């Protein structure tokens, strides 16, 4: 139990945690549990009240409500008045401007994604003329920051924060397009409430939006991300805490749930042969991965190595990119299984066990650019990747991919062509399955920098508690700047609100379609898992 608790009231802290939607709870489940166990009252509020059917299949927040009297969940208002619309527009522009800096010179796909939230006028202004130069872009970014910082606090959000009366405001992920959570930072700053940004994933600080607003504390996994927070987002170094990756703590003690023979029978592979596990990537990274995987398997089968010609292949679809696998026909690919075909997020005990077993029983892991490669390192399996031309922009064209190559000396065995890749895989099949020193070095540097045997969840909870004992920073905007700029911004806000209204109907229809697709996917996942267990003769 943290000694800093002595600084608090006997009732502990009152914490308000604003999340974009319920899908983010899984990243902080262990953190929320420990906060409650240490006597803190935690209320998690989602900007989107609809449960995220795809990544929150078990409704974790509701489970926590039933287990901890100190835990509650609810909905947080989204600022949708003219000022709120303008704020999202200004922040979207600032997010885009970061991708025009030298660091992102070779990141066209990231730049194109950010450009979707920017007006035609800004795009034109940054492509030619004085603002297209580096000094011009710096001036433009400073101007937009000043404008964004001059937006007044929203009445509804201020009233919500006042009603909650938190000692601490926690936010994650913040860095999504337009950063609607920023309005809570604005309200908290006005009330001198301490704020903590809990960075949720290893790519958040490099391939998403900026950190908008000043935080009392920013928590990150490792020193690489600390450097990102300071150099790319302007966070003061003494306001960044390295706590490790708490969402992976459970993997360090996890054990296989079944034998290799039973697992191979379940997925449809020959247990007498080793198998390579191909872990698929997100839609943004690999929008058409099936074509590449088919070519990859054919290269294995046409190899001069008898080991590669006969090795089993287990392809695990990414749960948020599974549509392309629903019609994939693997009948012409020998010793190959797609499992689970509808994808599955490891979120409950059964799905976690299934996921862990697929890695644990494999001879080696192959992937393009996915968090699953990190989890494979924790399990201790060698990880391989091929620099494919079709994925250039989402491999070498992203900053976080280079951490897989460099952190702790590098995790992934990288090949520049199929010939080199096949030689690497052939060597892997001849080597011991366990004991790759690359995995341990990477995990020590990137996942558990406090020590490989030191769990990250207590470190994060300690950091949150400590933030409550430090003086709150003054992140309020200049009174004079706000007074001068708000009349100008008011007219611009009204125009932004009118423009946004035209897009609302289209977005509402799109959300409805996505929600229905997610529900259908959940049904497919359950059906696929049930079928697999039935075919293996296991209880449902």
Order of alpha helices (4+ residues) and beta strands (2+ residues): beta-alpha-beta-alpha-beta-alpha-alpha-alpha-alpha-alpha-beta-alpha-beta-alpha-beta-alpha-beta-alpha-beta-alpha-alpha-beta-beta-alpha-beta-alpha-beta-alpha-beta-alpha-alpha-alpha-alpha
